[in-house]
């Protein structure tokens, strides 16, 4: 299944997509400013069958304003597409993206964060037995 991951922020939304076997994630770029209609267009262009929006949960498990904004963005996507939309805990993806950027990754940090989010989501799906090519 091709999955589009979104790292939602106030200024932009980082995007990443995986291959149909849910093995490899690839940063796509950013949607700036974050616009649900534009994200739906990206999903359609990429053939996404699922959209995953990262919800930034703090390390102590509390959801603050940015988490609320991400959930509202996910709801706005649901209103605009027939593709399934899920949310997923994106703890530490920004830190991981910054480390990737320092290591020479060329994609925008928000797109790298989306790719890390997607990797984590795919690993969780595979562990549950409902992801990947099997």
RAKA-V793195 format. One record per backbone hydrogen bond with DSSP energy under -1.0 kcal/mol. NH is the residue of the N-H (numbers start at 1). CO is the residue of the C=O. E is the energy in kcal/mol with one decimal. If there is no record, write none. Layout:
BEGIN
NH_CO_E, NH_CO_E
END
This chain:
BEGIN
4_50_-2.8, 5_16_-3.0, 6_52_-3.0, 7_14_-2.5, 13_31_-2.2, 14_7_-2.3, 15_29_-2.8, 16_5_-1.7, 17_26_-2.3, 18_3_-1.3, 19_24_-1.8, 22_19_-2.2, 26_17_-2.8, 28_15_-3.2, 29_15_-1.3, 31_13_-2.4, 39_35_-2.3, 40_36_-2.4, 41_37_-1.9, 42_38_-2.3, 43_39_-2.6, 44_40_-2.5, 45_41_-2.9, 46_42_-2.3, 48_43_-2.7, 49_2_-3.4, 51_84_-2.6, 52_4_-3.1, 53_86_-2.9, 54_6_-2.9, 55_88_-2.9, 57_55_-1.2, 58_62_-2.5, 61_58_-2.5, 68_64_-2.0, 69_65_-2.5, 70_66_-2.1, 71_67_-2.3, 72_68_-2.3, 73_69_-2.2, 74_70_-2.4, 75_71_-2.2, 76_72_-2.2, 77_73_-2.1, 78_74_-2.3, 79_75_-1.5, 80_77_-1.5, 86_51_-2.8, 88_53_-1.9, 90_55_-2.1, 93_90_-2.2, 96_92_-2.3, 97_93_-2.5, 98_94_-2.4, 99_95_-2.0, 100_96_-2.2, 101_97_-2.6, 102_98_-2.2, 103_99_-1.4, 104_101_-1.5, 105_100_-2.4, 112_108_-2.3, 113_109_-2.5, 114_110_-1.8, 115_111_-2.0, 116_112_-2.4, 117_113_-2.5, 118_114_-2.6, 119_115_-2.5, 120_116_-2.3, 121_117_-2.6, 122_118_-2.9, 123_119_-2.3, 124_120_-2.1, 125_121_-2.3, 126_122_-2.6, 127_123_-2.3, 128_124_-1.6, 130_125_-2.4
END
